[in-house]
Amino acid sequence: MALHFTLLDGRLHDRAAFTCGTPALDTYLREQAGQHQRDGIATTHVLADDRTPGRVLGYCSLSAAQLHLHDLQPPDRKRLPAYPVPAVRIGRLAVATEAQGRGYGRLLLGHAANCACALRQALGVRLLVVDAKDERAASFYAAFGLRPTAEKALTLYLRLGNT
Ligand SMILES: CC(C)(COP(=O)(O)OP(=O)(O)OC[C@H]1O[C@@H](n2cnc3c(N)ncnc32)[C@H](O)[C@@H]1OP(=O)(O)O)[C@@H](O)C(=O)NCCC(=O)NCCS
């Protein structure tokens, strides 16, 4: 089994078959993700197996974002200028119900972080940001080192880079 990431392709990916246990995330993939990708609102990255490339094992959608400096925890504000901090936002992240518990959520999060780091070759990106849908989802992200923002416990961020 060889896994790969690819951008959502409406002609290839079977969006209708995807269910993750959270209806809003299924509906997003089915009804909005393609349009958002065409409109430059968010890109959707699909995790699939080479043998069944049309089957969506999981996905995450990414877009440009920013956090205010005061959203960051004090140690993370050091050396930053006093204006909004550029970021990549994970708008949505989900793994198909039958594929959960195999490390795919971890892979999707790692892929999002890699994409954000790769963008730093072209533009400033300091943070990876996610709006968790509830406390359970927040604890998933917190386990990978994302920190809650000062004001909203369900918005978490990861500092990119070593400084
Ligand atoms: C949350 C979700 C993305 C996790 O995906 P997954 O593929 O099952 O997770 P993984 O197998 O990669 O698990 C990685 C780690 O996270 C932990 N984990 C998984 N789901 C978790 C959850 N809901 N809360 C806290 N921790 C969780 C696992 O125990 C595992 O930890 P370990 O390495 O110490 O064993 C998936 O369950 C899902 O899509 N749920 C429905 C939608 C959702 O809640 N999305 C969250 C974004 S708002």
The ligand as an SDF file (V2000), in Angstrom:
LIG
                    3D

 48 50  0  0  0  0  0  0  0  0999 V2000
   -9.7400   13.4470   14.6550 C   0  0  0  0  0  0  0  0  0  0  0  0
   -9.3080   12.5990   13.4430 C   0  0  0  0  0  0  0  0  0  0  0  0
   -8.8570   13.5330   12.3260 C   0  0  0  0  0  0  0  0  0  0  0  0
   -8.1280   11.7160   13.8910 C   0  0  0  0  0  0  0  0  0  0  0  0
   -7.6890   10.9570   12.7670 O   0  0  0  0  0  0  0  0  0  0  0  0
   -7.0900    9.4850   12.9460 P   0  0  0  0  0  0  0  0  0  0  0  0
   -6.5460    9.0660   11.6390 O   0  0  0  0  0  0  0  0  0  0  0  0
   -8.1140    8.6210   13.5680 O   0  0  0  0  0  0  0  0  0  0  0  0
   -5.9260    9.7840   13.9890 O   0  0  0  0  0  0  0  0  0  0  0  0
   -4.5170    9.0320   14.0570 P   0  0  0  0  0  0  0  0  0  0  0  0
   -4.7170    7.5640   13.8410 O   0  0  0  0  0  0  0  0  0  0  0  0
   -3.5560    9.7340   13.1700 O   0  0  0  0  0  0  0  0  0  0  0  0
   -4.1410    9.2920   15.5660 O   0  0  0  0  0  0  0  0  0  0  0  0
   -3.0390   10.0600   15.9280 C   0  0  0  0  0  0  0  0  0  0  0  0
   -3.0770   10.2740   17.4170 C   0  0  0  0  0  0  0  0  0  0  0  0
   -4.1810   11.1090   17.7670 O   0  0  0  0  0  0  0  0  0  0  0  0
   -4.9940   10.4620   18.7450 C   0  0  0  0  0  0  0  0  0  0  0  0
   -6.3840   10.8020   18.4430 N   0  0  0  0  0  0  0  0  0  0  0  0
   -7.1200   10.3740   17.4290 C   0  0  0  0  0  0  0  0  0  0  0  0
   -8.3410   10.9500   17.4490 N   0  0  0  0  0  0  0  0  0  0  0  0
   -8.3460   11.7700   18.5260 C   0  0  0  0  0  0  0  0  0  0  0  0
   -9.2950   12.6370   19.0910 C   0  0  0  0  0  0  0  0  0  0  0  0
  -10.5070   12.8180   18.5330 N   0  0  0  0  0  0  0  0  0  0  0  0
   -8.9550   13.3070   20.2110 N   0  0  0  0  0  0  0  0  0  0  0  0
   -7.7460   13.1620   20.7620 C   0  0  0  0  0  0  0  0  0  0  0  0
   -6.7920   12.3730   20.2690 N   0  0  0  0  0  0  0  0  0  0  0  0
   -7.0960   11.6800   19.1670 C   0  0  0  0  0  0  0  0  0  0  0  0
   -4.7100    8.9820   18.5680 C   0  0  0  0  0  0  0  0  0  0  0  0
   -4.9550    8.2780   19.7590 O   0  0  0  0  0  0  0  0  0  0  0  0
   -3.2520    8.9730   18.1880 C   0  0  0  0  0  0  0  0  0  0  0  0
   -2.4410    9.0930   19.3270 O   0  0  0  0  0  0  0  0  0  0  0  0
   -1.2350    8.0490   19.5570 P   0  0  0  0  0  0  0  0  0  0  0  0
   -0.3090    8.2470   18.3830 O   0  0  0  0  0  0  0  0  0  0  0  0
   -0.6730    8.4750   20.8520 O   0  0  0  0  0  0  0  0  0  0  0  0
   -1.8920    6.7220   19.5400 O   0  0  0  0  0  0  0  0  0  0  0  0
  -10.4440   11.6490   12.9590 C   0  0  0  0  0  0  0  0  0  0  0  0
  -10.8760   10.8820   14.0410 O   0  0  0  0  0  0  0  0  0  0  0  0
  -11.6430   12.3730   12.3440 C   0  0  0  0  0  0  0  0  0  0  0  0
  -11.6260   12.6960   11.1710 O   0  0  0  0  0  0  0  0  0  0  0  0
  -12.6860   12.6120   13.1540 N   0  0  0  0  0  0  0  0  0  0  0  0
  -13.8990   13.2760   12.6600 C   0  0  0  0  0  0  0  0  0  0  0  0
  -13.6330   14.6950   12.2330 C   0  0  0  0  0  0  0  0  0  0  0  0
  -12.8560   15.5260   13.2410 C   0  0  0  0  0  0  0  0  0  0  0  0
  -13.0930   15.4480   14.4540 O   0  0  0  0  0  0  0  0  0  0  0  0
  -11.9260   16.3440   12.7380 N   0  0  0  0  0  0  0  0  0  0  0  0
  -11.0410   17.1670   13.5830 C   0  0  0  0  0  0  0  0  0  0  0  0
  -10.7780   18.4780   12.9160 C   0  0  0  0  0  0  0  0  0  0  0  0
  -11.8910   19.7550   13.4350 S   0  0  0  0  0  0  0  0  0  0  0  0
  1  2  1  0
  2  3  1  0
  2  4  1  0
  2 36  1  0
  4  5  1  0
  5  6  1  0
  6  7  2  0
  6  8  1  0
  6  9  1  0
  9 10  1  0
 10 11  2  0
 10 12  1  0
 10 13  1  0
 13 14  1  0
 14 15  1  0
 15 16  1  0
 15 30  1  0
 16 17  1  0
 17 18  1  0
 17 28  1  0
 18 19  1  0
 18 27  1  0
 19 20  2  0
 20 21  1  0
 21 22  1  0
 21 27  2  0
 22 23  1  0
 22 24  2  0
 24 25  1  0
 25 26  2  0
 26 27  1  0
 28 29  1  0
 28 30  1  0
 30 31  1  0
 31 32  1  0
 32 33  2  0
 32 34  1  0
 32 35  1  0
 36 37  1  0
 36 38  1  0
 38 39  2  0
 38 40  1  0
 40 41  1  0
 41 42  1  0
 42 43  1  0
 43 44  2  0
 43 45  1  0
 45 46  1  0
 46 47  1  0
 47 48  1  0
M  END
$$$$
